[in-house]
Amino acid sequence: MSQTSVLSSLSEINEKYRMFRTITSETDAGDAKFLFSAKDNLTSKDMETCSGSRILEGYRPPFDATSIARMREAGGLLVGKTNMDEFGFGTFSTNSAFGVPRNPYDLERSCGGSSGGAACAAAVMEGHVAIGVSTGGSICCPASFCGVYGIVPTYGRVSRYGLLDYGNSLDKIGIISSNASDLGKYVGIMAGADPRDPTSCVQPAIGARRKLESVAVPKGAAEGVSEAVRKAFADGLEALKGMGVDVETVEMPSLKYAIPAYYVIATSEASTNLARYCGMRYGHQYGDLSLKFDDYFTSFRSQYFGEEAKRRILLGTFTRMVGFRDRYYSKARMVRQSIIGEYRSVLRGCDAVLTPTMPFVSPKFSDISIMTPVESYKADILTGPPNIAGMPHASVPCGYDGDGMPVGMQFVADHWDEGVLFSAAEEWEKNFDAVRPEVSI
């Protein structure tokens, strides 16, 4: 399908799969070299940016995020902003205020979150490149659920300028695509120092691709996962061995503390970041101006924030309170350093750490509706550790369950070592028989 044909069918595609929050008005691709989408928490000057929240409805930024600007400079045409959990708060993209994207393998199942719309677009539209954002698993989770490739670069590799932050020390901008070769190509376009984001200014150049020769599997990595995931992961390990990759089992006891540490750090930073949304600067400004500031602030946020956003604001505010900061936030930061040290120790003897991406295949919306918040948070048990450590990691499809739903496995490399992930994904793609979803438009 030509690029112009894709543009003309965007509305029809979106009506079925609901992956886009906003779609371009362009109907002719012109001389665009490629089409791409961006998650709804990246600013774009020609489209609304709402981060999946009613509180920002109507906000039209006057500038592009650096990641979007660099994709445009490379000849890309932004076709839409993809749907997501409100401010990235979720694992299934069911917390969006603007509709829930549908899994192309089964419309009654989730695309994952929070970059669910991005993964859906990558799976449905051949050759499509989607920019996603990961805080605790928001790229690899939906990539796994939608049977596509997703990469999260090292923290700081891609500028966060123009990103509506969830957690400043955790957010990373990456790529989701059905083609493994796109990962290195488009991360290379977006990467590099940006004076508007100091965290991006001290980084080595992306290294040359190097062959994946060995992986370490943490002991117990497949414990607590579904039988379908366990089988697909075991098959993936055997396939890697057949490709000449050495597989060893290692002890990584600190990983089990990653999820509680992640949620303390993430919610602490989120509660601070979301304080700016008070109905006076961005988006909706329709509150009762006769109220005192605190009353206006409270009533406005109560009306326009979703339930999960309110929950995380409360959690984060609590963990930063005097008397609790040392007990929770400071300890969580110590856990983060322990996890980084453990990864580095293991990666001195191998190229990557390998686990399943998610503990189960994409669940049905009926099952998600009865999950408790804690059950949803636990779904990040395998994606949380590399995110809290700021390590580059990639999810690749490794099999399918009895219902044809995709299963993913996740490679984690050392800081700034994305090259081995690019080559690993591309080599895996050559040896894996992918089953694309049946898409009818």
C-alpha positions as CSV (number, residue, x, y, z in Angstrom):
1,M,0.0,0.0,0.0
2,S,1.4,3.4,-1.0
3,Q,1.9,6.2,1.6
4,T,-0.8,8.3,0.0
5,S,-3.2,5.3,0.2
6,V,-2.3,4.9,3.9
7,L,-3.2,8.5,4.6
8,S,-6.5,8.2,2.8
9,S,-7.5,5.2,4.9
10,L,-6.3,6.5,8.3
11,S,-9.8,7.4,9.6
12,E,-11.2,4.0,8.6
13,I,-8.3,2.2,10.2
14,N,-8.6,4.2,13.3
15,E,-12.4,3.6,13.6
16,K,-11.7,-0.1,13.9
17,Y,-8.5,-0.1,16.1
18,R,-8.7,3.2,17.9
19,M,-5.0,3.6,18.0
20,F,-4.9,7.3,17.1
21,R,-5.9,10.2,19.4
22,T,-5.4,12.7,16.5
23,I,-4.9,12.2,12.8
24,T,-3.2,14.5,10.2
25,S,-5.4,16.3,7.8
26,E,-2.9,15.6,5.0
27,T,-4.2,13.3,2.3
28,D,-1.1,13.3,0.1
29,A,2.3,12.0,1.3
30,G,4.1,14.3,-1.2
31,D,7.8,13.7,-1.1
32,A,7.8,12.2,2.5
33,K,10.4,9.5,2.8
34,F,8.5,7.7,5.5
35,L,5.3,7.9,7.7
36,F,5.5,7.9,11.5
37,S,3.3,8.5,14.5
38,A,4.2,9.8,17.9
39,K,2.8,9.0,21.4
40,D,0.3,11.6,22.6
41,N,2.7,12.9,25.3
42,L,5.2,14.3,22.8
43,T,4.5,17.9,21.7
44,S,3.8,18.6,18.1
45,K,3.0,22.0,16.8
46,D,0.4,20.9,14.3
47,M,-1.7,18.6,16.5
48,E,-3.2,18.6,20.0
49,T,-1.1,17.0,22.7
50,C,-3.2,15.7,25.6
51,S,-1.1,12.8,27.1
52,G,-4.4,10.8,27.2
53,S,-5.9,13.2,29.7
54,R,-9.0,15.5,29.7
55,I,-7.1,18.0,31.7
56,L,-5.1,18.9,28.6
57,E,-7.8,18.7,26.0
58,G,-7.5,21.5,23.5
59,Y,-3.7,22.1,24.2
60,R,-1.9,22.9,21.0
61,P,1.9,23.3,21.6
62,P,3.8,25.9,19.7
63,F,6.8,23.6,19.2
64,D,7.8,20.1,18.3
65,A,9.5,17.7,20.7
66,T,13.1,17.1,19.7
67,S,12.4,13.5,18.7
68,I,9.6,14.6,16.4
69,A,11.6,17.5,15.0
70,R,14.4,15.2,14.1
71,M,12.1,12.7,12.4
72,R,10.6,15.5,10.3
73,E,14.1,16.7,9.4
74,A,14.9,13.2,8.1
75,G,12.0,13.4,5.8
76,G,9.3,11.9,7.9
77,L,5.6,12.8,7.9
78,L,3.8,12.8,11.2
79,V,0.5,11.0,10.5
80,G,-1.0,11.0,14.0
81,K,-0.7,11.0,17.8
82,T,-1.2,7.6,19.3
83,N,-3.6,6.8,22.1
84,M,-2.1,6.0,25.6
85,D,-2.9,5.6,29.2
86,E,-3.4,9.0,30.9
87,F,0.1,10.5,31.4
88,G,1.5,7.0,31.0
89,F,-0.3,5.6,34.1
90,G,-1.2,2.1,33.1
91,T,-0.2,-1.3,31.6
92,F,-3.2,-1.8,29.2
93,S,-4.0,1.6,27.7
94,T,-7.4,1.3,29.4
95,N,-6.8,4.5,31.4
96,S,-7.1,6.9,28.4
97,A,-9.7,9.5,28.3
98,F,-10.0,9.3,24.5
99,G,-10.8,5.6,23.8
100,V,-9.0,2.3,24.2
101,P,-6.9,0.9,21.3
102,R,-7.8,-2.7,20.3
103,N,-5.3,-5.5,19.8
104,P,-5.1,-6.4,16.1
105,Y,-4.9,-10.1,16.9
106,D,-8.1,-10.0,19.0
107,L,-10.2,-6.9,19.3
108,E,-11.4,-7.9,22.7
109,R,-7.9,-7.8,24.1
110,S,-5.5,-5.0,25.2
111,C,-2.7,-3.6,23.1
112,G,-0.7,-3.1,26.3
113,G,0.4,0.2,27.8
114,S,1.1,2.8,28.1
115,S,2.2,3.1,24.4
116,G,-0.7,0.8,23.3
117,G,-1.7,2.9,20.3
118,A,1.8,3.0,19.1
119,A,2.2,-0.7,19.1
120,C,-1.2,-1.2,17.5
121,A,-0.2,1.2,14.6
122,A,3.1,-0.6,14.1
123,A,1.2,-4.0,13.9
124,V,-1.6,-2.9,11.7
125,M,0.1,-0.5,9.2
126,E,2.8,-2.2,7.2
127,G,6.1,-0.3,7.3
128,H,4.8,2.1,10.0
129,V,7.2,3.6,12.5
130,A,5.8,4.6,15.9
131,I,7.6,6.7,18.5
132,G,6.9,5.4,22.0
133,V,7.9,6.4,25.5
134,S,8.8,4.0,28.3
135,T,8.9,4.7,32.0
136,G,8.5,1.2,33.5
137,G,7.7,-0.9,30.5
138,S,5.6,1.2,28.2
139,I,7.3,0.2,25.0
140,C,8.3,-3.4,25.5
141,C,4.9,-4.4,27.0
142,P,2.8,-3.2,24.1
143,A,5.4,-4.5,21.6
144,S,5.1,-7.9,23.2
145,F,1.2,-7.9,23.3
146,C,1.1,-6.8,19.6
147,G,3.8,-9.1,18.3
148,V,6.1,-6.3,17.1
149,Y,9.6,-5.1,17.9
150,G,10.3,-2.4,20.4
151,I,13.4,-0.7,21.7
152,V,14.1,1.5,24.7
153,P,17.5,3.2,24.4
154,T,19.7,4.1,27.3
155,Y,18.3,6.9,29.5
156,G,19.5,10.2,28.0
157,R,20.2,8.7,24.5
158,V,17.2,10.6,23.0
159,S,16.3,14.1,24.2
160,R,13.2,14.4,26.4
161,Y,12.6,18.0,25.3
162,G,8.9,18.3,24.4
163,L,7.9,15.2,26.5
164,L,5.2,15.7,29.0
165,D,7.1,13.8,31.7
166,Y,5.7,11.0,33.9
167,G,9.0,10.4,35.8
168,N,11.9,12.6,34.9
169,S,14.6,10.1,35.9
170,L,12.8,7.2,34.2
171,D,11.3,8.4,30.9
172,K,13.0,7.2,27.7
173,I,11.9,7.7,24.1
174,G,12.2,4.8,21.7
175,I,10.8,3.1,18.6
176,I,8.1,0.4,17.9
177,S,7.9,-1.3,14.5
178,S,7.1,-4.5,12.8
179,N,10.5,-4.5,11.2
180,A,13.6,-5.1,13.4
181,S,15.8,-3.0,11.1
182,D,13.8,0.1,11.9
183,L,14.9,0.1,15.5
184,G,18.5,1.1,14.8
185,K,17.7,3.3,11.9
186,Y,15.2,5.6,13.7
187,V,16.8,5.6,17.1
188,G,19.9,6.8,15.2
189,I,17.9,9.7,13.7
190,M,16.4,10.8,17.1
191,A,19.5,10.3,19.2
192,G,22.2,12.8,20.1
193,A,22.9,15.7,22.4
194,D,20.3,18.5,22.7
195,P,21.2,21.6,24.7
196,R,17.5,21.9,25.7
197,D,17.8,18.6,27.6
198,P,21.0,18.4,29.8
199,T,20.5,14.6,30.4
200,S,21.2,14.0,26.7
201,C,24.3,16.1,26.4
202,V,27.0,13.6,27.7
203,Q,26.7,10.4,25.7
204,P,29.0,8.4,23.5
205,A,28.1,7.9,19.8
206,I,26.0,4.8,19.1
207,G,28.5,2.0,18.7
208,A,28.9,-0.3,15.7
209,R,26.6,-3.3,15.5
210,R,28.2,-6.3,17.1
211,K,26.9,-9.9,17.0
212,L,25.1,-11.3,20.0
213,E,27.2,-14.1,21.3
214,S,25.9,-14.8,24.8
215,V,22.9,-14.1,27.1
216,A,22.3,-14.5,30.8
217,V,18.9,-15.7,32.1
218,P,18.2,-14.7,35.7
219,K,17.3,-17.6,37.8
220,G,13.6,-17.7,38.3
221,A,12.9,-15.4,35.3
222,A,10.2,-17.7,34.0
223,E,8.7,-18.3,37.5
224,G,5.2,-16.8,37.9
225,V,4.6,-16.5,34.2
226,S,1.8,-18.2,32.3
227,E,2.4,-21.6,30.8
228,A,2.1,-20.2,27.3
229,V,4.8,-17.6,28.0
230,R,7.0,-20.2,29.7
231,K,6.8,-22.5,26.6
232,A,7.5,-19.7,24.1
233,F,10.4,-18.4,26.1
234,A,11.9,-21.9,26.4
235,D,11.5,-22.3,22.6
236,G,13.2,-19.0,22.2
237,L,16.2,-20.0,24.2
238,E,16.5,-23.2,22.1
239,A,16.4,-21.1,19.0
240,L,19.1,-18.8,20.3
241,K,21.3,-21.8,21.0
242,G,20.7,-23.0,17.5
243,M,21.9,-19.6,16.3
244,G,25.2,-20.1,18.2
245,V,24.4,-18.0,21.2
246,D,25.6,-19.2,24.6
247,V,22.9,-19.2,27.3
248,E,23.7,-19.3,31.0
249,T,21.7,-18.9,34.1
250,V,22.7,-16.3,36.7
251,E,21.7,-15.1,40.1
252,M,20.1,-11.6,40.2
253,P,18.4,-11.4,43.6
254,S,17.9,-7.6,43.5
255,L,15.5,-7.7,40.6
256,K,12.6,-8.7,42.8
257,Y,12.8,-5.3,44.5
258,A,12.5,-3.4,41.3
259,I,8.7,-3.0,41.2
260,P,8.2,-1.5,44.7
261,A,11.2,0.8,44.1
262,Y,10.0,1.7,40.7
263,Y,6.5,2.7,41.9
264,V,7.9,4.8,44.8
265,I,10.3,6.7,42.4
266,A,7.8,7.0,39.6
267,T,4.8,8.2,41.6
268,S,7.0,10.6,43.6
269,E,8.2,12.2,40.4
270,A,4.7,12.1,38.8
271,S,3.0,13.9,41.7
272,T,5.5,16.7,41.3
273,N,5.2,16.9,37.5
274,L,1.4,16.9,37.5
275,A,1.3,19.8,40.0
276,R,1.6,22.2,36.9
277,Y,-1.8,21.1,35.6
278,C,-4.0,23.4,37.6
279,G,-6.4,24.8,35.0
280,M,-4.5,28.1,34.6
281,R,-1.7,27.3,32.1
282,Y,-2.6,24.5,29.7
283,G,-5.6,22.8,28.3
284,H,-9.0,23.4,29.9
285,Q,-9.4,26.7,31.7
286,Y,-13.1,26.6,32.4
287,G,-13.2,26.5,36.2
288,D,-15.0,28.8,38.6
289,L,-12.7,31.8,38.8
290,S,-14.6,33.2,41.8
291,L,-13.1,30.4,44.0
292,K,-9.9,30.8,46.1
293,F,-6.8,29.3,44.4
294,D,-6.7,26.1,46.5
295,D,-10.4,25.5,46.0
296,Y,-10.1,26.2,42.3
297,F,-7.1,24.0,41.9
298,T,-8.8,21.1,43.8
299,S,-12.1,21.3,42.0
300,F,-10.5,21.5,38.6
301,R,-8.1,18.6,39.1
302,S,-10.9,16.5,40.7
303,Q,-13.0,16.9,37.6
304,Y,-10.5,16.4,34.9
305,F,-7.9,13.9,36.2
306,G,-8.8,10.2,35.9
307,E,-8.9,7.8,38.8
308,E,-5.4,6.3,38.2
309,A,-3.8,9.7,37.9
310,K,-5.3,10.7,41.2
311,R,-4.1,7.4,42.8
312,R,-0.6,8.0,41.7
313,I,-0.6,11.6,42.8
314,L,-1.6,10.5,46.2
315,L,1.0,7.7,46.4
316,G,3.8,10.0,45.2
317,T,2.8,12.8,47.6
318,F,2.8,10.4,50.5
319,T,6.2,8.9,49.7
320,R,7.8,12.4,49.6
321,M,6.3,13.7,52.8
322,V,8.5,14.7,55.7
323,G,8.9,11.6,57.9
324,F,8.3,9.2,55.0
325,R,10.8,10.4,52.4
326,D,13.8,8.5,54.0
327,R,11.6,5.4,54.6
328,Y,10.4,5.1,51.0
329,Y,12.0,7.5,48.4
330,S,15.5,7.4,49.7
331,K,15.5,3.6,50.0
332,A,14.0,3.2,46.5
333,R,16.9,5.1,45.1
334,M,19.3,2.8,47.0
335,V,17.6,-0.2,45.4
336,R,18.0,1.4,42.0
337,Q,21.7,1.6,42.5
338,S,21.8,-2.0,43.7
339,I,20.0,-3.1,40.5
340,I,22.3,-1.1,38.3
341,G,25.3,-2.7,40.0
342,E,23.9,-6.2,39.6
343,Y,23.2,-5.7,35.9
344,R,26.7,-4.4,35.3
345,S,28.3,-7.3,37.1
346,V,26.4,-9.8,35.0
347,L,27.0,-7.9,31.7
348,R,30.7,-8.0,32.2
349,G,30.5,-11.7,31.3
350,C,27.8,-11.7,28.6
351,D,26.3,-9.5,25.9
352,A,22.7,-9.2,27.3
353,V,20.3,-10.3,30.0
354,L,17.3,-12.2,28.7
355,T,13.8,-12.7,30.2
356,P,10.3,-13.0,28.9
357,T,8.9,-9.5,28.3
358,M,5.5,-9.9,30.0
359,P,4.3,-12.6,32.4
360,F,1.2,-13.3,30.3
361,V,-0.2,-12.7,26.8
362,S,-2.5,-9.8,26.2
363,P,-5.5,-10.1,28.6
364,K,-9.1,-9.6,27.6
365,F,-10.7,-6.3,28.6
366,S,-13.2,-8.2,30.7
367,D,-10.3,-9.7,32.7
368,I,-8.6,-6.3,33.0
369,S,-11.8,-4.7,34.5
370,I,-11.6,-7.0,37.5
371,M,-7.9,-6.6,38.2
372,T,-6.9,-4.7,41.3
373,P,-4.4,-1.8,40.9
374,V,-1.7,-4.0,42.6
375,E,-2.3,-6.8,40.2
376,S,-1.9,-4.4,37.3
377,Y,1.3,-3.0,38.8
378,K,2.8,-6.5,39.2
379,A,2.5,-7.0,35.4
380,D,5.6,-4.8,35.1
381,I,7.7,-7.3,37.1
382,L,10.0,-8.1,34.1
383,T,10.0,-4.7,32.3
384,G,10.5,-2.7,35.5
385,P,14.2,-3.6,36.3
386,P,15.8,-2.4,33.1
387,N,13.7,0.8,33.2
388,I,14.6,1.7,36.7
389,A,18.3,1.1,35.8
390,G,18.1,3.2,32.7
391,M,19.5,0.2,30.7
392,P,18.8,-0.1,26.9
393,H,16.4,-3.0,26.2
394,A,14.4,-4.5,23.4
395,S,11.4,-6.8,23.1
396,V,11.1,-9.2,20.2
397,P,8.3,-11.7,19.4
398,C,9.3,-15.2,20.3
399,G,6.1,-17.3,19.9
400,Y,2.3,-17.5,20.1
401,D,-0.2,-19.1,22.5
402,G,-3.0,-21.5,21.6
403,D,-5.2,-18.6,20.7
404,G,-2.6,-17.1,18.4
405,M,-1.7,-14.3,20.8
406,P,1.9,-13.1,20.6
407,V,4.6,-13.7,23.3
408,G,7.7,-11.5,23.6
409,M,11.2,-11.9,25.1
410,Q,13.3,-9.0,26.3
411,F,17.1,-8.4,25.8
412,V,18.8,-6.0,28.2
413,A,22.2,-4.6,27.4
414,D,24.7,-2.3,29.3
415,H,24.4,1.4,29.2
416,W,25.1,2.9,25.8
417,D,25.4,-0.5,24.2
418,E,22.3,-0.4,21.9
419,G,24.4,-1.8,19.0
420,V,24.2,-5.3,20.3
421,L,20.4,-5.0,20.6
422,F,20.0,-3.7,17.1
423,S,22.0,-6.7,15.7
424,A,20.2,-9.2,18.0
425,A,16.8,-8.1,16.9
426,E,17.7,-8.1,13.2
427,E,19.3,-11.6,13.4
428,W,16.4,-12.9,15.4
429,E,14.0,-11.6,12.8
430,K,15.8,-13.7,10.1
431,N,15.2,-16.8,12.1
432,F,11.8,-16.3,13.5
433,D,8.6,-17.0,11.6
434,A,6.3,-14.1,12.5
435,V,2.6,-14.4,12.2
436,R,1.1,-11.0,11.2
437,P,-2.5,-10.2,12.3
438,E,-5.2,-10.3,9.8
439,V,-6.1,-6.7,9.1
440,S,-9.2,-5.8,7.1
441,I,-9.9,-2.2,6.3
